[in-house]
Amino acid sequence: MDNPTVTKMGMQFYAGVPLVDSNGYALGTLCVFDRKPRKLIEDQKSTLLLLSKQIMKLFELNKSNLQLNQTKLLLEERNDTLKQFAGLVSHDLKSPLANITSLSRLLKDEYIEKFDPQGLEYLNYIEESSDHLRDYIDGMLLFYKSDELVDEQQTEVSLNSIFDDIEEMLFVDHSVFKYDKTDSNIFVNKPALTQILLNLVGNALKYNQKETPEVEVRFSQNDAFYTFSVIDNGNGIDERDQELIFEIFKTIDEKDRHGKKGSGIGLATVKNLVTKLGGTIHVTSEKGVGSTFTFTVKKL
């Protein structure tokens, strides 16, 4: 009777529905009132109830968005810190690693006659371990810098110019690189695409014990995607390992043609780049015959 809406505004009718959150707490009320007596029909009551539930969904959605934005900002800050840390660590580690490798080679060159076979084996192991750790650091840096590659603007590029660059960087006389010489101009993020192809083609050459390693890249497109297939005649991958190889730090027990084990970072970087370019990647393979890595890049 003494509520201001009655005494000052002349309220004669009131209907309210509690606004209840997912934990069962009533946070407020959705209400209607009038200056003359009224009576709600069942449809009007149902409508008020539906409106109250819709309002709570909007409140909770807004809360979730705020929490997601806060989490996103926190993750971005941590990611920036991690990138800075990775850069510092790489600089501080790669220099002494290079010194270890250089000293190992110097010892072998200058004092090879004074070492017995076991001593030479130890030196080779030190050099191999240093090289493996350096490759690991390089892979980690590339993985964390992959976001920067994706940030590059898309431009129109000649597909064959990318293939020519890859051939110049990776191929030597004893290996074969095939691709369709009919050139195509595509609108794509060139640095990211080049890095994906460099990793896949480089792996196809490294994990290949054949006398003449062969790699072929095929290209096609439709209205929505560019599609690339990297086909090799290499060692092949067991079916049980074909999904595992795209997870970071996951490796299979196989050494490359130089006797080195992979770091488990390269293909994770490839998948990360492909995903951020709006595409997918998968592999089909047969042991002793070869592998085909097929990935897509979304057109924008």
N, C-alpha and C positions, 0 to 999 in steps of 0.2 A: 504493500500500500504506500509506503513512504519512498519507494524507488524514484529517482529523478525522472525516469522515462514516464512514470505515472503522474507524478505531481507537476512536472514542468511541461511534458509533451503530451499528456492526456492519453497515454497508452491504455487501451481496453482489451487488446488481444495480443497473446505471445505464444510462439511455438519455437522450440529449440532442439537441436540434435547435438550431442557431445561430439567433439573432434577427438577421436581416440587413436593414439599411435600404435605401432606394431607391438609395443611392449605392454599395451593395455592402459596407458596413462591418458587421462582426459586433459587435453591441452587448452581447450576452449570450447566455444559453442558456435554453431551456425544457426542463426535465429532470424525470424521474421516477426514484425509486430504491426499493429494498426491502431487507429484511434477509435475504432468501433468494434463491437464483438463480432467474431467470426468463428467458423468451424471448418477444420480441414477434412477433405475427403481422403479416402485411402490412397488414391493416385498422388495427391499432393504430399502426403506423408512419405510415400515411397520415393518421390522425387527429392525431398529434403534429405532422406537417408543416403541416396545415391550421390547427391551433391557433397554431403559431408565426407563420404569415402573418397570422392574424387579430389577434394581439397587436401585431405591427408596424404594422398598419393603425390600431389604436387609439392606439399611441404617436404615429404621424405625424399622425393626426387631432387629437390633443391638442396637438401642437406647432403645427399649423396654426391651431388655435383661439387659442392663446396669441399667435401672431404677428398674427392678425386683430384681437384685442383691443388689442394694442399699437398697431397701425396705426389702429384706430378712435379710440383716445385721442389719438393724435398729430393725426389729422384734425380731431377736435373742438376741440383746442387751437388749431389753425391757423384753423379756421372762426370761433372766438370772437375771435381776434386780427384776422381779416379784417373781422368785423362792427364791431369797435371802430374799426378803421382807416377803414372806410367811413363810419361816423358822424362821425368827426373831419374827414375830407376833405369830406364834404357840408357840414358847418357852415362850414368855412374857405373853401369855394369858392362856396357859394350866396350868401353875403353880398356879396362883390365882384361876382359876376355880376349880382345885383339892382341894384347901383350902376351897372354898365355899361349895363344896359338903361334905367334911369331917366335917366341922363345923356344917352343917345342920344335918348330921347324929348324931354327938356328942350331939347336943342340944336335939334331939329327944330321944336318949338313956338315957341321964343324967337327963333331966327335963321333961320327957313325962307326968308325973302326974301334972305338973304345967301349962300345956298348955290346953286351951279349944279346942274343935273341929276345930274352925276357925283358931286358931294359928297353929295347926298341919297341916291344909290344906295349910297355907302360907308356912310353912317349906317344905312340899312336893313339892309345886310349885317352890320354889327356887332350890331345888335339881333337879327337872325335867328339869328346864330351863338350869341349869349348864350342865347337861348331854347332853342335845340337842345341846348346843353351842360347847361342846367338840367334839361331833360326827361331827358337821359341820366343825370344824377346821381340824379334821383328814381327812375328805372327801376332803376338798380343797387341803390339802397337797398331798394326793394320786393322785388327778386329775393332779396337776402340776408336779408330779414326774413320771407320766405315760410314758413320753418320755424316761426317764432313763431305765424303764423296757424294752421298745421296743429296746433300744440300745444293750441289752444283746445278746450274740451270740446264734445261734440255736445249740442245741445238741440233741443227740438221748436219749430219755427218755422212761421209762416204763409208759404207760398210767395208769395202775392200781396203780402205786406208787403215782401218783397225786391224784387219787380218795381216796386212803387210807389216805393220809395226810388231805384231806378235811373232810373225815369222822371223823378222830381223832380230828380235830379242831372244828367242828361245831355240830356234832350229839351227842345227849344224848339218854337216855333209851326210852323216849316217842316218838321218831321220827324214821322214816325209810328211809334208803338210799339204792337205787338200782342202780346197773350198771352191765354190762356184765363182768363176772369174767374171761372170756377168754382174756388174756392179749395181748396187741399190743405194739410194739415199734414204736414210731413216732419221726420224726426229727422236732423239734419245739423250739420256745422261751419259755422255761419252766416257768420263773418268770411271764411273761405276761399272758400266758395261765392259770396258777394257779390263778392269781389275778382275771381274768375274771370269772372263775368258782366259786371262793370263793364269789364274789359279787352276782352272780346269784343264787347260792345254798343258800347263807345266806339270801337273800331276800325271796326266796321260803319258808324258815322256819319262818322268822319273820312275813311275811304277810300271816299268815295261822292260822285261828281260830279253825281248826279241832282238835278233841281230840288227834288224831294221825297224825301229819304232815308227808306226804310222798313226797320224791323227787327222781326222776329217771334221770340218765344221759345216753343218747344214743350216740353212736359214729359210724361214717361211713367215708369213704374216696373214692375219685376218683383220676384220674390222676393229677388234678390241686389243689384240696382242701381237707382239713379235715373238717368234719361237726360234730357239737355237738348240742344236744338238751337237755335242762334242763326242765323237766316236773314235775309239782307239782299238788297237790290237794287242793290248797289254795283258797284265797278269790276271785281271778279272777280280771280282769281289764275291765272297760267299753270300748267299741270299740272306742269312741271319745277320750279316753285318751291314746290309745295304741301307737301313734306316739309321743305324748307330753312327755311321761316319759323318752325319751332318750335325751331331751334337758336339759342343765345344769340349775339348780335352779328351774326347773319346777316340781311341786309335785301335786299329787292328794289328795283330802281331805280324807285320810284314815290313821289310826294309826295301828302300828304293834301289835303283841299279847301282848306286854308289855305296850301299851298305848302311844307309842312315834310316832311322825310324822317324816317322812324322810326328808333329807336335800336337795334332788333333785340333788345330785352330783354322787352317786354311779353308776347309769345306764348311765349317761353321760360319766363317766370314762370308763365303759365297752365299750361303742360305740367307744370312742376315741381309745382305745387299739385295738379293732377288726379292725377298719378302717386302722390303721397303720400296722396291720399285713396282710393287703391286702384282708380282708374279709368283710362280711356284717352281719347284725343282724336284726331279726324281731321277733315279738311276735304274737301269736294267743291265745285268752283267752275267757273264758265265766264266767260271774259273778256266784259265788257260786260253781263252778265246778273246776276251776284251770287254769293254764297258761302254755304255752310252749314257751320258748325262744330258738330260733335256730340261731346259728352263724357259720360262716366259717372262716378258717384260710388258707391262701394261702401257698401252698408248694413251696419251693425254690430249 
